[in-house]
Structures are given as structure tokens and as C-alpha cells.
């Protein structure tokens, strides 16, 4: 049975930021390819939410986050097995200070 994917407003905002940055610097077609790649990768979690790994920071592990690493980006999410929901909290570039971004959630 599939899990339902739920994205927070913060996750949507961060995805938009990534796509807009790419559009401004590399063009609309490249940005649309990136958006498609992110969407498809996130939707894979519906079939197998445990394809991600535990984050390297113990504070994030204790809070129950999982990470899906996608090229230069990291998807932070939590799994609710009882309700069969995967909640996407953030999508960030690995080169960013993502710990600070997650503290704001």
C-alpha cells in the first residue's frame, strides 16, 4: 500500500527557490528538467519511504528526519507508518547551511 506524500509550505517554497535560481542562471528548460527530477524523486517515496538514509547530524536523527540525497540536493522528510504518510519538510542544496534552515521549521 502506497504512502501519501504531503509537502509543507516551506518545502514548496524551497523547491520554488531552487527552480527559480536555475531558471535565472541556466534557462527555463533546465529549470523545468530540475523540477521534473525533484518531483519524480519525491514521489518515489510513496512506494518506498525508506530509500532515504538517516541524516548525519544527531539532532536531526533524534527529531525523526530521514534524508533523500538527489545529486546536489537533499530532501528532508518524516515517515508516519501508522497513517502511511511521508511529510516533506525541506529540499535544500547540500552546499547550504541546511541545519539552520531546518531549525526554522
N, C-alpha and C positions, 0 to 999 in steps of 0.2 A: 504494500500500500504506500502510495506516494506521500511525501510531506508537502505541506503548503508552504510556499515561500512568501514571507512578509518583509518588506523593506521599510525601514524607518525614514522619516523625513530627512534626517541627517545623511543617511546612506544615499538617498536620491540626490541630495544637494552635492555631495562629494562626487558622485558619478557625473553629474552635470558639469562640475568644475573641471574634471579630467577631460571630458569630451570637448568642452569649450576651449580649453588650453590647446588641445591637439588641433582643433579646427583653426584657431588663430595662427598656429605655428606651422602646421603641416597640411592644412586644407580640409575641406568638408568631407571628401571621400575617405580620407584616412580616419577622420573622427568618427564617421558612421561605421567603418570597419571595427574600430575600437569598441564602440558602443555595442555592436552586434556580438563581438567576442565576449565582452563583460556579461551581457545578458544571457548568452548561451551557457557560459561557465557557471554563473549563479544558479541558473535553472537546473544544472546537473545535480545540485544539492537536493533537489526534490526526490530524486531516485536514490541517492546515496549521500546523506548528510555527513557521513564520517570519512569522506575522501580528504577532508582537510586535516590539519595537524594542530596540536596544541601550540599556543604562542610561546615565544622564547622567554617572555617576561612572566615571572611567577605571579605578579599581581593580576595579570590578565587571565592566567590559568585559574587562579582562585575565584575569579568572577565568572568563570564558566565559558569564556570565549574559546572559539575554535578559529583557525585561520586557513584560508584557501589562497595559496600563492599562485598568482597569474602573471607570468613574465615580470614586469616591474611593479605590479600592483598586489595588494593584499586585501582580501575580503575578510572582515571580522564578523562572526556570527555566533549565535547560540542555538542550541537544539533543545526543543521540548518534545521528548519522546512520547509523553502521555497524550499531548494534544496533536502530535505529529505536525509540528510547526518548526520551520527554520526561520529565525529572525535575522535579517542582515542589518547590522548596526553601522558599519562603515566600510568604505572602499577607498584605500589610500595608496599613494605611491610609496614604495618601500624606502625611498630616499628621504621621505619626510619624517618629521618627529611625530610619528603616529601615536606614541604613548600619550603625548599632550592632547592630541585630537580626541583620543578615547576617554581621557579623563573628563572631557566636557560633555560626555553622553549621560 
